[in-house]
Structures are given as C-alpha cells and as structure tokens.
C-alpha cells in the first residue's frame, strides 16, 4: 500500500512539473549597447548622439496561447550616459564659433576661435518603451525552449541637457543645451530562451535588437558664450532635433509562472 501511495505521489509531482504554465511574469536586466547615429561620437552634438553603454530593465507578461505560439506585453526602461569625455575631445579639436552680440573695443573679432580644456557634465539619455508582440515556441530539450520574437510599440525619450565649459588662458567659453522629451514608434527583434527550474520559476535570457523611428524634439535651446577679456559674445539658438534610437541588449532574468 505504501509503495502504491509513493508511486501515485511521484507520478503526480512529475505531472505537475511537466504541465507548463501558460502565463508568466518576468523581470530582467541587461547591459545596453547603443548603435548607429545614437552612438556617434565624432560629429557636432546637433547630429551625433554621444551615447555610451548603459543599463536596461524590463518587465514582461507572456502567454503561451498554443503549443507553438505566444504573445507578450513588455515595459522597458533604459539609461545611457552621454559620453562627456568624447564631447570634450571634439570641442578641444574643433573651432568654437563667435556668434551673437559682441561687446568690446578694438577690431572686429574672428568668426571662430580655438579653445581647449573643455569639460562637460555627465548626463544621461533616458528612454521608456511600451511594447507588445508575438513569439514562436521551439522546444530545446525537456526543460528549455527557444523563443524568437517580434515586437512593436511606443518609445518615450528624454534628450539630455548638458553644460560644457572651457578655460584656456584669458579665454572662457560655455555651451549649454536644455533637454526636451519626445515620442516615437519602437520595434524589437529578439532571440529568447526559457529554462524551467521547477513548477513555479524559470530562467529567462534574451539577445534583442531595439530600434525606433526618428524621435523629434522641438524647440531645443542652445546657448553659446565666449569672452577673452576684451570682447563678450553670447547667442541663443532654437532648433529642432531628431534622434533614431537603436541598441543591442543582452537580458538575464527570472520568470514566475502565474
């Protein structure tokens, strides 16, 4: 009798483990590597993103609605630091324009000057993405599956403000930009893997490419100031800025079966 009871309990536990929950909640973290123009660091700040590697967090709800297919909803936040060192190097090696109102005696000042020792404060690109999509379920052993997926959604991005200053002999200059927010379309292509630990938890990993449409930031205010002790120049310009976001993210996380 005891042997029969033991066999029944063993069979039930195996059956419980083998029955995969269809719904999951997964929390993951990842390094985020910017790509394309967003990562460009050899152009003026008006056209280059100067984004460095950062961190990404995402929360996923998934539903395996059949043996081969599932759908997901995802919230993702990402932070990528503005590369202050590369910004400084660019301005150290490129002339600074003398624009706007010039006050002071003497001859007409040049249109641009060379000034070194630039220093920029470290700011961050911040993005938040809401996305949904579908994935294919491909078995890979008794406890693991591969999950190639496609997603589409919206991205909310913050253009970082920045302050750069330079002191070179009797020359002083500063460059200031006010940050803004923008919204655009976002998409993702990912190859995920899910490894079942037990009846409640599994390990989730993913290699995903995230991209966006050109997110527009309207009326960006940039102030350029320069003085050499004799003349003072200051100008405020207002322009629109566009940025395409793209990054490669490598996620690792834990899923809870609901």
N, C-alpha and C positions, 0 to 999 in steps of 0.2 A: 504493500500500500504506500509506504514511504517513497519507494522507488518511482511508483506511478506519479505521485504528487510532485516529486522532484522533476520528472520529465515534463509534466504539464507546465510547471513554473518556468522551466528552461525554455520550452517552446514559446510560451507567451512573451518572455523577455526578448527572445530573438525576433518574434513577430513585431513587437513594439519598436525595436531598433530598426527593423527593415522597412517599416512604414514611414516614409519620409513626409514630414510636414510640408504642406504646400505653401504656407506663408511664413515669411521671415522678416526680421528687423536686424539690420547690420550696421555697425559703426566702424568706420575705417579711417586711418590716417595715411598720409603719403608725402614723400618729397615731390615737389612740383617744379619741373624744368621748363622755363619759357622758351618759345621758339619764334622764328621769323622776325618781323619788324619790332615786335614787343621786346625781343631780347637784343635788338640792335644797339650798339654802344659806340659807334664811330660817326654819328651824324648829329646835327643840331637837335636839341630837346623837342623842337616842334615836330620833328619827323621820326625820331627814334624813341623807343620805349625805355631803354636802360634798365630793364627788369632783370633781377638776379634770381637764382634758385630760391624757392620758398617752401611753404608748407600748405597742405590741403587736408581738409576734414570733410567726410561725407557720411550722410545717414541715408540708408536705402530701405525701402519696403518692397519686397518681391513676392510674387505669386506665381507658382508653377501651375498654370491652368490646364496643362495637359502633360503627357509623358515626354513631349519633345519641345514644348514652348512655354515661355513665361513672360510676364510683364513686370516693370519696375517703376517706382517713383523715387526720385532722389533729390536731396538738398545738399549742396556743396558750397563750402566757403574756402577761399584761397587767399594767401598773402604772399606777395613777392616784393622784396625790398628794392627800392631804387638804388642803383649802383652809384653811390656818391663818389667813389674813387675814379671811376671811368668818366663821370661828369667833370670832375676836376681836371683830369688829364686832357680832356677835349678842349676845355676853355684855356688851359695853360698853353696849348699849342695852336690856338686859333685867335685871330684878332677880335677885339671887343669893339662893337660899333659905338660911335659917338652920335647920339640922336637926341631929338627933342630940344628943349630950351637950353641954350648955352649962355651962361652969365660969366663975364670976366673981361678984363682988358687984354690988349695985345692982338696978335694976328689971328686970323680965322683958324680954329682948331682942325685937326685932321678928321677924316670921316671915320677912322678906326684906329685903335691903338693896341699894342701888345702888352699884356699884363699877366703876371704869373702869380703863383701861390694861392690859387683858388681852393676854396673849401666849401663843400656842400653838406647840409644836414641830411641825415639818413631818414628817409620817408618810405612809405610802403604803398604799392599798388594793392587794392583790396577788391575782391570780386565775390559775388554770391550768385549761385546758379540754382534754378529750379528746373527739373528735367524729368521726362518720362520716356519710356521706350519698351522694346521687346528684346528677348534673348532666346537663343537656341540652347537646348539641354542635350549635351553629348556625354554619355557615360564614359568614365575613365577608371574602371576598376569597381570594386564593391562599395567603396566609401567616397569616391571622388567623381566630380563631373566638371566638364569644361562648359563655359557659358559665354560664347561670343555674343555681343550685343550692339545695338544701335539706339541712340537717344536723341531727343530734340527738346529744346526748352528755351528759357529766357535767362540772360545774364544781366546782373546789376553791378556796375563797376564804378570805382572812385578813382578819378585822376588825381595823383598825389600832388599836393602843393610842395614847393621847395624854396629854399633860401640859400643862395651861394654868395660868398663874399671873397674879396681878394685885396691884399695889401702888398704893393710892390714899390718900395722906396716911398716917394711922395704921392704915388698913385693909389687911389682906392676905387673899388667898383663893387657893385652888388647886382644880383639878378634874382628876382622874386616872381614866383608864379602862384596864383590862387587855384586850388583844386576845385573840381566840379564832379558831378555824378552823371552817369548815362546808362541807358538800357539798350540791349540788342538781342538778337537771336543767338542761341548757342546749340551746339551739337556735340556728340561724342561717339567714338568708335572704340570698343574695348574688348579685350580677351580676359575673361574672368575664370577663376577656378574655385570650387567649393569642396572642402574636405570635411566629412561628417565625423565628429568626435564621439557623440552619443545621441540619445534621443532628444536632447534639448539644444545642444550647441554644435556649431561647426566653425571652421576656419575659412575666411574669405580672402582671396588675393586677386589683384587685377593690374593689368597694364593697359592704360587708357589714354587715348588722344582726345583732348578737348579743344574745340575751336569756336569762333564766333564770327558774326557779321561785323562790319565796321561800326563800332560804337561811337556815337557822336557826342562830344562835349561842347556845349555852346558858350560863347562869350567868355573865353579864357583870358584873364587879365594878367599881363606880364609887365613888370617894371624893371627898367634898366637905369642904373645910376652910375655916374663916373665923376671923379674930381682928381685934379693933380695939384691942388693948392692954389691954382690960378684961375682955372675955369671949373664950372659945375654944370653937368649935363644930366638931365633926368627926363625919361619918356615912359608913358604908359600906353601899351598897345593892347587891343582886344581882338582876338581871333577865335575861330572855331578849331577844334582839334578832333581828329578821328584816330581810333586805335582798334586794330584787329587783335584779339586775344587768342593765343594758341599755346598749349603746353602739353607735356608728356608727364603723366602721373603714375606712380607705382604704389598701389594701395596694399595694405595688410590690415585685417580686422577680424572681428568676431561676430558671428551671426547667432541670433536667438530664434528658435522655431516657435511660432505662435500657435 
